[in-house]
Amino acid sequence: MLSDRGEITLNLVNVPLEQAAQAVLGDALGRNFAIQPGITGNVTLQTSRPLSDRG
């Protein structure tokens, strides 16, 4: 998901919201996050090319 060059590629298909948040916010970006109790669902996040913080 995170390359040596700091680029992020996402291919999360129909995954639980908590898993997607952990993968993107926690693991890839190193951010703390909280999901309010009772918030559930599945999400799909896909990128067509690697993304970087440089735009």
C-alpha positions, 0 to 999 in steps of 0.5 A: 500500500505504501511504497518506498517513495511515499506513494500510496496505492489503495485497493480496498474493496467492500471492507469494514469501515474500521479496517479501511480506517486502520489501513489508511489513517493508522498504517499508511499515514500514521494518524490517530483516529477514532470511530464513534461506537455504532458507526458501521458499514463497508467501504471501497477505496481504490486508486487508479494510480499511486498518490503522493502528498506532493499532489 
